[in-house]
Amino acid sequence: MNSAERVKLALNHEEPDSVPIDLGGIVTGISRKAQENLKDHLGLSGKDYIIDKIQQLAKPHPEILKRYEIDTRYVFLSSEEYDPAAQEEFFIDDWGVKRQHSENHAGGEYYDIVESPLEDKSFAEIKKDDWIPEVSGVEDAIRKTREVAEGSSQAIILNYMGAGFEFAWYLRGFEKFLMDLHENEKLACYIIDKINEQHKEFYHQVLPEIDRHVDILMVGDDLGTQIGPMISPALYRRLIKPRQKELYRYIKDRADVKLFYHSCGDCLALIPDLIEIGVDILNPIQISAMDPEKLKKEFGQDLVFWGGIDTHEVLPFGTAEEVEEEVKRIIDILAPGGGFVFNSVHNIQADVPPENIEAMFQTAREYGRY
């Protein structure tokens, strides 16, 4: 059984020969510093490239993908791969969001939002639509998808995150946008609708050209906090859910793909809604906020769970032996009957010891046999 077959069986809630293992996306990846440390630990050389500037994620080293028998491959636009030496204090993205480089106590790097271009604009100014960028990266996406898929035996994932709700607060400012949902509903919905229109135009141009090459397409909006949904379920169902449903239907009408939905935090109360609007895969399964046993029991027939290994405590602060035990525990809970792809909860951060990364992936491959 090759990797693509292994992943497809898991996605169809069947048991393959072993639990599929993933690494390398913008929410399932590895920070540049963590990969540097892992390469030193394994005696690997070679230049690193960044595939996500905001989170400073490394393009996975080919020998790491090979060593851990990673079953997935991600398609990134060529413009997303850049030299980490080309660091800058500020950058402004295509949507006009200004970010500043920062470092945290654990040695990780991130580009935090410092200016949101729509924060001080009136509804009349926002309706001018001069803040909406032209669709770009279409030719790159088509070319790179074909390049990645050609001769590959892994499952192919298009790493383009359709996220109208989340992009809206990037553009408007987090607090202001959440207030808009209550006090200026038409403005809030207008922003989401315009973002989704831009995303749909990208999908309209790209999906017909790559449909037969791609197995999974990433979408997502962070809906959860550590203690529950970010907004009330009633507000979500009235304003956000219909817009997500329209976008996801648009995608599935144009490509035979599984929808990979990313939301950090506790989104338990909204999972039935996500299933209803066409989500096939839920990531990252933040077990510090949701009970994996409850998730498997209540939603394991309808959702594929992707992730599950704790990045709050176990990976950065546990021993290699504790990581090994946690991997076995999560596999025992989420793997039976298929419907599980193994990875960490979100990206592997800079402070995760290389010994723990090694223990995580090696244990998963050895223990995750059906």
MIGU-371577 format. One record per residue (C-alpha): x, y, z negated; residue in three letters. Coordinates in nm, 4 decimals, decimal comma, padded with zeros to 6 digits. Layout:
N
+----------+----------+----------+-----+
!       px !       py !       pz ! res !
+----------+----------+----------+-----+
!        X !        Y !        Z ! Ala !
...
+----------+----------+----------+-----+
END
This chain:
370
+----------+----------+----------+-----+
!       px !       py !       pz ! res !
+----------+----------+----------+-----+
!  00,0000 !  00,0000 !  00,0000 ! Met !
!  00,1454 !  00,3368 !  00,0963 ! Asn !
!  00,0916 !  00,6651 ! -00,0859 ! Ser !
! -00,1896 !  00,7937 !  00,1342 ! Ala !
! -00,3831 !  00,4700 !  00,0911 ! Glu !
! -00,3197 !  00,4776 ! -00,2842 ! Arg !
! -00,4521 !  00,8328 ! -00,3198 ! Val !
! -00,7548 !  00,7718 ! -00,0972 ! Lys !
! -00,8618 !  00,4703 ! -00,2992 ! Leu !
! -00,8331 !  00,6719 ! -00,6204 ! Ala !
! -01,0336 !  00,9555 ! -00,4645 ! Leu !
! -01,3064 !  00,7069 ! -00,3737 ! Asn !
! -01,3204 !  00,5788 ! -00,7339 ! His !
! -01,1518 !  00,2510 ! -00,6545 ! Glu !
! -00,8446 !  00,1037 ! -00,8191 ! Glu !
! -00,5319 !  00,1084 ! -00,5998 ! Pro !
! -00,2172 ! -00,0873 ! -00,6820 ! Asp !
! -00,1048 !  00,1882 ! -00,9198 ! Ser !
! -00,2079 !  00,5309 ! -01,0425 ! Val !
! -00,1162 !  00,7934 ! -00,7789 ! Pro !
!  00,1417 !  01,0484 ! -00,8937 ! Ile !
!  00,1449 !  01,4123 ! -00,7880 ! Asp !
!  00,3958 !  01,6982 ! -00,8009 ! Leu !
!  00,4430 !  02,0127 ! -00,6011 ! Gly !
!  00,1393 !  02,2399 ! -00,5695 ! Gly !
!  00,0854 !  02,5892 ! -00,7053 ! Ile !
! -00,1035 !  02,4444 ! -01,0039 ! Val !
!  00,0701 !  02,1040 ! -01,0124 ! Thr !
!  00,4279 !  02,2141 ! -00,9620 ! Gly !
!  00,7519 !  02,2753 ! -01,1458 ! Ile !
!  00,9103 !  02,6051 ! -01,2435 ! Ser !
!  01,2393 !  02,6997 ! -01,0845 ! Arg !
!  01,4275 !  02,6793 ! -01,4134 ! Lys !
!  01,2760 !  02,3442 ! -01,5085 ! Ala !
!  01,3829 !  02,2018 ! -01,1726 ! Gln !
!  01,7322 !  02,3458 ! -01,2102 ! Glu !
!  01,7639 !  02,1723 ! -01,5470 ! Asn !
!  01,6253 !  01,8472 ! -01,4083 ! Leu !
!  01,8653 !  01,8561 ! -01,1145 ! Lys !
!  02,1587 !  01,9031 ! -01,3529 ! Asp !
!  02,0321 !  01,6134 ! -01,5634 ! His !
!  02,0030 !  01,3865 ! -01,2599 ! Leu !
!  02,3235 !  01,5024 ! -01,0918 ! Gly !
!  02,1476 !  01,6500 ! -00,7900 ! Leu !
!  02,2649 !  01,9417 ! -00,5798 ! Ser !
!  02,1156 !  02,1610 ! -00,3106 ! Gly !
!  01,9598 !  02,5044 ! -00,2856 ! Lys !
!  01,6170 !  02,5742 ! -00,4334 ! Asp !
!  01,3411 !  02,7735 ! -00,2680 ! Tyr !
!  01,0378 !  02,9344 ! -00,4264 ! Ile !
!  00,6938 !  02,8279 ! -00,3045 ! Ile !
!  00,4952 !  03,0528 ! -00,5392 ! Asp !
!  00,6464 !  03,3879 ! -00,6226 ! Lys !
!  00,4038 !  03,4828 ! -00,9009 ! Ile !
!  00,4720 !  03,1691 ! -01,1048 ! Gln !
!  00,8303 !  03,1181 ! -00,9855 ! Gln !
!  00,7638 !  02,7609 ! -00,8797 ! Leu !
!  01,0315 !  02,5643 ! -00,6995 ! Ala !
!  00,9803 !  02,3747 ! -00,3802 ! Lys !
!  01,0287 !  02,0197 ! -00,5120 ! Pro !
!  01,3711 !  01,8773 ! -00,4389 ! His !
!  01,3378 !  01,5882 ! -00,1886 ! Pro !
!  01,5386 !  01,3553 ! -00,4112 ! Glu !
!  01,3046 !  01,4273 ! -00,7033 ! Ile !
!  01,0021 !  01,3446 ! -00,4872 ! Leu !
!  01,1745 !  01,0240 ! -00,3833 ! Lys !
!  01,2932 !  00,9274 ! -00,7324 ! Arg !
!  00,9484 !  00,9558 ! -00,8871 ! Tyr !
!  00,7697 !  00,8132 ! -00,5814 ! Glu !
!  00,5414 !  01,1142 ! -00,5520 ! Ile !
!  00,2293 !  01,0243 ! -00,3535 ! Asp !
!  00,1391 !  01,3734 ! -00,2312 ! Thr !
!  00,2825 !  01,6396 ! -00,0033 ! Arg !
!  00,1720 !  02,0030 !  00,0019 ! Tyr !
!  00,1456 !  02,2393 !  00,2940 ! Val !
!  00,2781 !  02,5875 !  00,2207 ! Phe !
!  00,2885 !  02,8780 !  00,4603 ! Leu !
!  00,6452 !  02,9470 !  00,5673 ! Ser !
!  00,6221 !  03,3002 !  00,4295 ! Ser !
!  00,5728 !  03,1496 !  00,0821 ! Glu !
!  00,9182 !  02,9908 !  00,0758 ! Glu !
!  01,1855 !  03,2395 ! -00,0256 ! Tyr !
!  01,5275 !  03,2549 ! -00,1818 ! Asp !
!  01,5094 !  03,2945 ! -00,5635 ! Pro !
!  01,8128 !  03,5208 ! -00,5438 ! Ala !
!  01,5878 !  03,7754 ! -00,3710 ! Ala !
!  01,4391 !  03,8839 ! -00,7033 ! Gln !
!  01,2648 !  04,2201 ! -00,7392 ! Glu !
!  01,1113 !  04,3958 ! -01,0366 ! Glu !
!  00,7823 !  04,4782 ! -00,8635 ! Phe !
!  00,5933 !  04,3528 ! -00,5641 ! Phe !
!  00,2565 !  04,4278 ! -00,4107 ! Ile !
!  00,0684 !  04,1376 ! -00,2547 ! Asp !
! -00,1438 !  04,1404 !  00,0611 ! Asp !
! -00,4505 !  04,2460 ! -00,1396 ! Trp !
! -00,2739 !  04,5455 ! -00,2918 ! Gly !
! -00,2321 !  04,3947 ! -00,6398 ! Val !
!  00,0889 !  04,5199 ! -00,8006 ! Lys !
!  00,2876 !  04,2785 ! -01,0168 ! Arg !
!  00,5945 !  04,3133 ! -01,2335 ! Gln !
!  00,8598 !  04,0529 ! -01,3057 ! His !
!  00,8778 !  03,9406 ! -01,6678 ! Ser !
!  01,0403 !  03,6705 ! -01,8755 ! Glu !
!  00,8961 !  03,4915 ! -02,1772 ! Asn !
!  01,0508 !  03,3561 ! -02,4960 ! His !
!  01,0777 !  03,0088 ! -02,3454 ! Ala !
!  01,2918 !  03,1275 ! -02,0566 ! Gly !
!  01,0154 !  03,1188 ! -01,8006 ! Gly !
!  00,9473 !  03,3839 ! -01,5406 ! Glu !
!  00,6239 !  03,5291 ! -01,4100 ! Tyr !
!  00,4938 !  03,8254 ! -01,2145 ! Tyr !
!  00,2204 !  03,9881 ! -01,4244 ! Asp !
! -00,0485 !  04,2162 ! -01,2843 ! Ile !
!  00,0208 !  04,5780 ! -01,3724 ! Val !
! -00,2079 !  04,7588 ! -01,1254 ! Glu !
! -00,5413 !  04,6465 ! -00,9784 ! Ser !
! -00,6226 !  04,8441 ! -00,6625 ! Pro !
! -01,0010 !  04,8607 ! -00,7122 ! Leu !
! -01,0001 !  04,9400 ! -01,0827 ! Glu !
! -01,0713 !  05,3102 ! -01,0468 ! Asp !
! -01,2693 !  05,3026 ! -00,7238 ! Lys !
! -01,6397 !  05,3773 ! -00,6971 ! Ser !
! -01,8811 !  05,1424 ! -00,5238 ! Phe !
! -01,8916 !  05,3825 ! -00,2277 ! Ala !
! -01,5129 !  05,3691 ! -00,1962 ! Glu !
! -01,5084 !  04,9905 ! -00,2275 ! Ile !
! -01,7672 !  04,9640 !  00,0521 ! Lys !
! -01,5188 !  05,1208 !  00,2926 ! Lys !
! -01,3505 !  04,7757 !  00,2955 ! Asp !
! -01,0039 !  04,9201 !  00,3539 ! Asp !
! -00,8759 !  04,6953 !  00,0724 ! Trp !
! -00,9481 !  04,3710 !  00,2590 ! Ile !
! -00,6346 !  04,2393 !  00,4345 ! Pro !
! -00,6385 !  04,0904 !  00,7799 ! Glu !
! -00,6351 !  03,7121 !  00,7839 ! Val !
! -00,2744 !  03,5996 !  00,8146 ! Ser !
! -00,0737 !  03,2811 !  00,8117 ! Gly !
! -00,3042 !  03,0933 !  01,0482 ! Val !
! -00,0359 !  02,9808 !  01,2911 ! Glu !
!  00,1979 !  02,8977 !  01,0031 ! Asp !
! -00,0696 !  02,6894 !  00,8321 ! Ala !
! -00,1442 !  02,4926 !  01,1480 ! Ile !
!  00,2221 !  02,4397 !  01,2332 ! Arg !
!  00,3296 !  02,3473 !  00,8821 ! Lys !
!  00,0381 !  02,1084 !  00,8345 ! Thr !
!  00,1325 !  01,9193 !  01,1484 ! Arg !
!  00,4993 !  01,9179 !  01,0469 ! Glu !
!  00,4279 !  01,7860 !  00,6970 ! Val !
!  00,1788 !  01,5265 !  00,8184 ! Ala !
!  00,3889 !  01,3967 !  01,1075 ! Glu !
!  00,5337 !  01,0624 !  01,0091 ! Gly !
!  00,4274 !  01,1088 !  00,6465 ! Ser !
!  00,2873 !  00,8230 !  00,4407 ! Ser !
!  00,1718 !  01,0571 !  00,1616 ! Gln !
! -00,1630 !  01,2273 !  00,1053 ! Ala !
! -00,1579 !  01,5783 !  00,2546 ! Ile !
! -00,2898 !  01,8759 !  00,0572 ! Ile !
! -00,3490 !  02,2238 !  00,1995 ! Leu !
! -00,2219 !  02,4658 ! -00,0621 ! Asn !
! -00,4529 !  02,7598 !  00,0134 ! Tyr !
! -00,6531 !  02,8561 ! -00,2952 ! Met !
! -00,9981 !  02,9928 ! -00,2117 ! Gly !
! -01,0878 !  03,1805 ! -00,5309 ! Ala !
! -01,3434 !  03,4618 ! -00,4981 ! Gly !
! -01,4237 !  03,5012 ! -00,8681 ! Phe !
! -01,0613 !  03,5009 ! -00,9795 ! Glu !
! -00,9383 !  03,7221 ! -00,6970 ! Phe !
! -01,2115 !  03,9707 ! -00,7898 ! Ala !
! -01,0681 !  04,0307 ! -01,1339 ! Trp !
! -00,7183 !  04,0577 ! -00,9892 ! Tyr !
! -00,8499 !  04,3401 ! -00,7722 ! Leu !
! -01,0786 !  04,5109 ! -01,0210 ! Arg !
! -00,9005 !  04,4384 ! -01,3486 ! Gly !
! -01,0049 !  04,1581 ! -01,5823 ! Phe !
! -01,2000 !  04,3548 ! -01,8427 ! Glu !
! -01,3574 !  04,5880 ! -01,5899 ! Lys !
! -01,4755 !  04,3078 ! -01,3639 ! Phe !
! -01,6332 !  04,1147 ! -01,6506 ! Leu !
! -01,8155 !  04,4340 ! -01,7464 ! Met !
! -01,9224 !  04,4765 ! -01,3829 ! Asp !
! -02,0918 !  04,1362 ! -01,3946 ! Leu !
! -02,3192 !  04,2741 ! -01,6658 ! His !
! -02,3455 !  04,6433 ! -01,5827 ! Glu !
! -02,2746 !  04,6728 ! -01,2095 ! Asn !
! -02,3869 !  04,3417 ! -01,0663 ! Glu !
! -02,4168 !  04,4566 ! -00,7052 ! Lys !
! -02,0599 !  04,5851 ! -00,7029 ! Leu !
! -01,9234 !  04,2654 ! -00,8608 ! Ala !
! -02,1056 !  04,0439 ! -00,6120 ! Cys !
! -02,0012 !  04,2644 ! -00,3203 ! Tyr !
! -01,6329 !  04,2157 ! -00,4085 ! Ile !
! -01,6684 !  03,8370 ! -00,4382 ! Ile !
! -01,8629 !  03,8176 ! -00,1115 ! Asp !
! -01,5984 !  04,0154 !  00,0762 ! Lys !
! -01,3194 !  03,7965 ! -00,0607 ! Ile !
! -01,5093 !  03,4836 !  00,0405 ! Asn !
! -01,5696 !  03,6224 !  00,3886 ! Glu !
! -01,1958 !  03,6704 !  00,4282 ! Gln !
! -01,1310 !  03,3155 !  00,3063 ! His !
! -01,3950 !  03,1756 !  00,5421 ! Lys !
! -01,2315 !  03,3458 !  00,8373 ! Glu !
! -00,9041 !  03,1720 !  00,7490 ! Phe !
! -01,0810 !  02,8357 !  00,7237 ! Tyr !
! -01,2693 !  02,9042 !  01,0482 ! His !
! -00,9434 !  02,9441 !  01,2363 ! Gln !
! -00,7401 !  02,6750 !  01,0608 ! Val !
! -00,9623 !  02,3803 !  00,9716 ! Leu !
! -01,0628 !  02,2698 !  01,3243 ! Pro !
! -00,6928 !  02,2485 !  01,4123 ! Glu !
! -00,5806 !  02,0470 !  01,1094 ! Ile !
! -00,8859 !  01,8465 !  01,0011 ! Asp !
! -00,7404 !  01,5100 !  01,0982 ! Arg !
! -00,4126 !  01,5833 !  00,9171 ! His !
! -00,5376 !  01,7001 !  00,5750 ! Val !
! -00,6857 !  01,4835 !  00,2997 ! Asp !
! -00,7417 !  01,7409 !  00,0263 ! Ile !
! -00,8086 !  02,1138 !  00,0220 ! Leu !
! -00,7486 !  02,3255 ! -00,2879 ! Met !
! -01,0009 !  02,5750 ! -00,4207 ! Val !
! -01,0578 !  02,7099 ! -00,7672 ! Gly !
! -01,1520 !  02,9841 ! -01,0071 ! Asp !
! -01,0453 !  02,9824 ! -01,3682 ! Asp !
! -01,3707 !  02,9467 ! -01,5608 ! Leu !
! -01,2507 !  02,8325 ! -01,9022 ! Gly !
! -01,0787 !  02,9657 ! -02,2086 ! Thr !
! -00,9302 !  02,7522 ! -02,4836 ! Gln !
! -01,2678 !  02,7433 ! -02,6632 ! Ile !
! -01,5267 !  02,7456 ! -02,3858 ! Gly !
! -01,6401 !  02,9127 ! -02,0629 ! Pro !
! -01,5122 !  03,2597 ! -01,9820 ! Met !
! -01,8632 !  03,3808 ! -01,9060 ! Ile !
! -02,1986 !  03,2424 ! -02,0111 ! Ser !
! -02,3282 !  02,9424 ! -01,8139 ! Pro !
! -02,6403 !  03,1438 ! -01,7289 ! Ala !
! -02,4348 !  03,4270 ! -01,5783 ! Leu !
! -02,2148 !  03,1802 ! -01,3928 ! Tyr !
! -02,5185 !  03,0047 ! -01,2438 ! Arg !
! -02,6823 !  03,3283 ! -01,1379 ! Arg !
! -02,3891 !  03,5119 ! -00,9806 ! Leu !
! -02,0830 !  03,2898 ! -00,9279 ! Ile !
! -02,2129 !  02,9411 ! -00,8547 ! Lys !
! -02,4187 !  03,0334 ! -00,5430 ! Pro !
! -02,1165 !  03,2031 ! -00,3907 ! Arg !
! -01,8890 !  02,9098 ! -00,4629 ! Gln !
! -02,1484 !  02,6728 ! -00,3187 ! Lys !
! -02,1659 !  02,8709 !  00,0050 ! Glu !
! -01,7873 !  02,8723 !  00,0453 ! Leu !
! -01,7491 !  02,5021 ! -00,0316 ! Tyr !
! -02,0295 !  02,4076 !  00,2063 ! Arg !
! -01,8595 !  02,6158 !  00,4749 ! Tyr !
! -01,5371 !  02,4190 !  00,4230 ! Ile !
! -01,6991 !  02,0754 !  00,4195 ! Lys !
! -01,8999 !  02,1535 !  00,7320 ! Asp !
! -01,5703 !  02,2058 !  00,9150 ! Arg !
! -01,3387 !  01,9427 !  00,7724 ! Ala !
! -01,3570 !  01,5940 !  00,6264 ! Asp !
! -01,1644 !  01,6807 !  00,3109 ! Val !
! -01,1940 !  01,6298 ! -00,0618 ! Lys !
! -01,2291 !  01,9525 ! -00,2582 ! Leu !
! -00,9703 !  01,9930 ! -00,5326 ! Phe !
! -01,1034 !  02,2459 ! -00,7865 ! Tyr !
! -00,8678 !  02,4129 ! -01,0326 ! His !
! -00,9853 !  02,5686 ! -01,3563 ! Ser !
! -00,7806 !  02,6080 ! -01,6693 ! Cys !
! -00,9375 !  02,5798 ! -02,0136 ! Gly !
! -01,2648 !  02,4345 ! -02,1372 ! Asp !
! -01,5128 !  02,4279 ! -01,8505 ! Cys !
! -01,7073 !  02,1279 ! -01,9847 ! Leu !
! -02,0429 !  02,3087 ! -01,9849 ! Ala !
! -02,0032 !  02,3923 ! -01,6145 ! Leu !
! -01,8851 !  02,0548 ! -01,4833 ! Ile !
! -02,2349 !  01,9399 ! -01,3748 ! Pro !
! -02,2610 !  02,2604 ! -01,1709 ! Asp !
! -01,9239 !  02,2004 ! -01,0060 ! Leu !
! -02,0291 !  01,8487 ! -00,9095 ! Ile !
! -02,3550 !  01,9843 ! -00,7688 ! Glu !
! -02,1791 !  02,2336 ! -00,5392 ! Ile !
! -01,9467 !  01,9768 ! -00,3869 ! Gly !
! -01,6354 !  01,9586 ! -00,6051 ! Val !
! -01,4657 !  01,6173 ! -00,5777 ! Asp !
! -01,1550 !  01,6673 ! -00,7930 ! Ile !
! -01,1104 !  01,8567 ! -01,1202 ! Leu !
! -00,7699 !  01,9887 ! -01,2242 ! Asn !
! -00,5774 !  02,0244 ! -01,4552 ! Pro !
! -00,7799 !  01,8415 ! -01,7260 ! Ile !
! -00,6636 !  02,0602 ! -02,0123 ! Gln !
! -00,6829 !  01,8043 ! -02,2897 ! Ile !
! -00,5979 !  02,0644 ! -02,5539 ! Ser !
! -00,9373 !  02,2185 ! -02,4734 ! Ala !
! -01,1469 !  01,9198 ! -02,3564 ! Met !
! -01,1728 !  01,5590 ! -02,4733 ! Asp !
! -01,0526 !  01,3263 ! -02,1935 ! Pro !
! -01,2606 !  01,0349 ! -02,3261 ! Glu !
! -01,5776 !  01,2448 ! -02,3075 ! Lys !
! -01,4879 !  01,3612 ! -01,9573 ! Leu !
! -01,4312 !  01,0073 ! -01,8312 ! Lys !
! -01,7483 !  00,8732 ! -01,9919 ! Lys !
! -01,9794 !  01,1513 ! -01,8734 ! Glu !
! -01,8330 !  01,2490 ! -01,5366 ! Phe !
! -01,5976 !  00,9698 ! -01,4295 ! Gly !
! -01,8414 !  00,8384 ! -01,1698 ! Gln !
! -01,8625 !  01,1746 ! -00,9931 ! Asp !
! -01,5266 !  01,3461 ! -01,0416 ! Leu !
! -01,1656 !  01,2556 ! -00,9832 ! Val !
! -00,9508 !  01,3780 ! -01,2717 ! Phe !
! -00,6136 !  01,5219 ! -01,1699 ! Trp !
! -00,3497 !  01,6001 ! -01,4331 ! Gly !
! -00,3913 !  01,5282 ! -01,8023 ! Gly !
! -00,0440 !  01,5339 ! -01,9619 ! Ile !
! -00,0330 !  01,8086 ! -02,2225 ! Asp !
!  00,1923 !  02,1071 ! -02,1497 ! Thr !
!  00,1054 !  02,2982 ! -02,4686 ! His !
!  00,2802 !  02,0717 ! -02,7168 ! Glu !
!  00,3822 !  01,7260 ! -02,5968 ! Val !
!  00,5903 !  01,8042 ! -02,2877 ! Leu !
!  00,7867 !  02,1036 ! -02,4211 ! Pro !
!  00,8165 !  02,0058 ! -02,7881 ! Phe !
!  00,7751 !  01,6290 ! -02,8090 ! Gly !
!  01,0467 !  01,3668 ! -02,7860 ! Thr !
!  01,0842 !  01,1493 ! -02,4787 ! Ala !
!  00,9270 !  00,8662 ! -02,6798 ! Glu !
!  00,6271 !  01,0851 ! -02,7673 ! Glu !
!  00,5875 !  01,1798 ! -02,4022 ! Val !
!  00,5930 !  00,8127 ! -02,3086 ! Glu !
!  00,3181 !  00,7330 ! -02,5601 ! Glu !
!  00,1047 !  01,0251 ! -02,4421 ! Glu !
!  00,1368 !  00,9138 ! -02,0797 ! Val !
!  00,0198 !  00,5658 ! -02,1730 ! Lys !
! -00,2711 !  00,7073 ! -02,3753 ! Arg !
! -00,3971 !  00,9275 ! -02,0911 ! Ile !
! -00,3605 !  00,6509 ! -01,8326 ! Ile !
! -00,5570 !  00,4150 ! -02,0568 ! Asp !
! -00,8385 !  00,6706 ! -02,0786 ! Ile !
! -00,8578 !  00,8162 ! -01,7283 ! Leu !
! -00,7277 !  00,5458 ! -01,4935 ! Ala !
! -00,9810 !  00,2578 ! -01,5307 ! Pro !
! -01,2015 !  00,2274 ! -01,2233 ! Gly !
! -00,9896 !  00,4694 ! -01,0207 ! Gly !
! -01,0709 !  00,8370 ! -00,9987 ! Gly !
! -00,7431 !  00,9542 ! -01,1505 ! Phe !
! -00,4301 !  01,1189 ! -01,0113 ! Val !
! -00,1428 !  01,1634 ! -01,2553 ! Phe !
!  00,0296 !  01,4923 ! -01,3278 ! Asn !
!  00,0924 !  01,7397 ! -01,6060 ! Ser !
! -00,1668 !  01,9891 ! -01,7265 ! Val !
! -00,0809 !  02,2731 ! -01,4882 ! His !
!  00,2793 !  02,3446 ! -01,3874 ! Asn !
!  00,5857 !  02,2082 ! -01,5663 ! Ile !
!  00,7234 !  02,5105 ! -01,7474 ! Gln !
!  01,0817 !  02,6271 ! -01,7952 ! Ala !
!  01,1112 !  02,5020 ! -02,1532 ! Asp !
!  01,0274 !  02,1377 ! -02,0788 ! Val !
!  01,3428 !  01,9277 ! -02,1389 ! Pro !
!  01,4516 !  01,7266 ! -01,8357 ! Pro !
!  01,4476 !  01,4098 ! -02,0479 ! Glu !
!  01,0734 !  01,4636 ! -02,1009 ! Asn !
!  01,0078 !  01,5154 ! -01,7316 ! Ile !
!  01,1961 !  01,1943 ! -01,6601 ! Glu !
!  01,0008 !  01,0093 ! -01,9290 ! Ala !
!  00,6685 !  01,1390 ! -01,7962 ! Met !
!  00,7107 !  01,0324 ! -01,4348 ! Phe !
!  00,8995 !  00,7085 ! -01,4968 ! Gln !
!  00,6438 !  00,5915 ! -01,7525 ! Thr !
!  00,3585 !  00,6767 ! -01,5207 ! Ala !
!  00,5039 !  00,4703 ! -01,2393 ! Arg !
!  00,5923 !  00,1726 ! -01,4581 ! Glu !
!  00,2861 !  00,1708 ! -01,6844 ! Tyr !
!  00,0255 !  00,2868 ! -01,4342 ! Gly !
! -00,0105 ! -00,0460 ! -01,2559 ! Arg !
! -00,3587 ! -00,1815 ! -01,2094 ! Tyr !
+----------+----------+----------+-----+
END
